[in-house]
């Protein structure tokens, strides 16, 4: 079983998105679903279909002025790494199985590396 860990902001947002619903997709299209879709992909109250990844990506790019969901993934992993997440945690968080593939996503900035090093400098701790 996969374990999903939600950040605080996301956890607060979910009840508003779900709004007491017991089944069906959280994000739906702006039109009614095709009949051949599985019931889990259709909102029983509105009859609208689950939002596809492709359409979600289009809407995200429009709303953010060109940012992509893939860039959002890179950013989330980089921020987690800069916040001190270890390699095992980053691998689990990202779903990667190799450190080499993870390294392409989590790119720690030189400023974050400097802060990390300064926090571990024995001379700085004595002050």
N, C-alpha and C positions, 0 to 999 in steps of 0.2 A: 504494500500500500504506500502510495506517495504521500508525503507530509508537505502541506503548503503552509508557509509562514507568511502571514499578512502583516505589513507595516501598519502602524497606528492610524495614519491617515486613510489608508485603504479600508481598514476595518471599520472606521467611522462612516465611510461612504457606502459600504455594502447594504446596510439596512434601507437607506434611501433608494438605492437602485432596485433592490428586491421588492420593497414595499408590500410585505406580507404574502408574496407569492409562494406557492408550494412546489411548483414545477415549471418547466419551460425555460427558455433562454433569458438571460438578463438584458442583453443588448439585441434589439430587433431592427429589422429593415423598416423602411418607410412604406412598404407595400405588403399586401397579403401574400402568404406562402403558396408555393405550388403544392398540389395535393400529394405528390409522390414523396415528399420529405418525411423522414421518421417523426413520430409524435414528439420526441424529445427536442426537436429543432423548431417546434412551433409553439407560440404562446397561445394557450387555450382561450384566453379572454379576448385577445385582439385578432387572432388568426394570422399574425405576422410571423415571418421566419426569423431564425437566428441570424445575426449579422455575420457575414463571412469575414475571414481574416483579410481578404483583399479589400473589401469595402471599408473595414475598420482602418486599414492602413491608409486608404485614400482620405477618409475623414480626418484622421490624425494629421496627415500632411497638410490638408487644407487649414485645419484649426491652428497649426503651429507655424505656418509660413514655410513649410518645406522639410521639417524634421521628419524622420522615418521611425517606425516602430523598432527597426533594427538598431538605429542610433540610440533609442531609448534603452534598449537592452545593454548596449555597450556602456552607456552612462550609468545605469544601475549597478553593473558589475564593477566599474571603475570606482564609483562612490563607496561601495562596500569594501573594496580593497583599501581605499584611502582611509576609511574609518577603522581599519585594523583587522578586517576579516582574514582568517588564515586560509591557506590554500585548500584544505579539506572543506571548509565552509563554502568557499567560492565555487568549488567543483559541485557540491551538492546544490547550492543555490541556482547555479546556471544549468545544471544537467549535463555538463561536459564530463567526459571520462578521462581526458588527458590534459596534463598541464600545458602542453604545447598549444592546444586549441583554446584553452582558457586565456593564455597569454595574449592572444589576438584581441580579446575582448576587454580585459581588465588592464588598462594602461595608466599606471599611477603617474601623476604629474611630478615634476621636479620640486615644486613647492610642497606638495604633500610628503614627498620623500624627505625633504629637508626638515619638515615639522616632526616627522617620525624619528629621524636621527637625533634631532635636538632633544626630544623627550627621553632619549636613552643615553644621552651623554652624561657620564659620571660627574664630570666637572660642573655641568649645569645643575645637577641634582643637589650639589653641596651648597649652592648659593641660596 
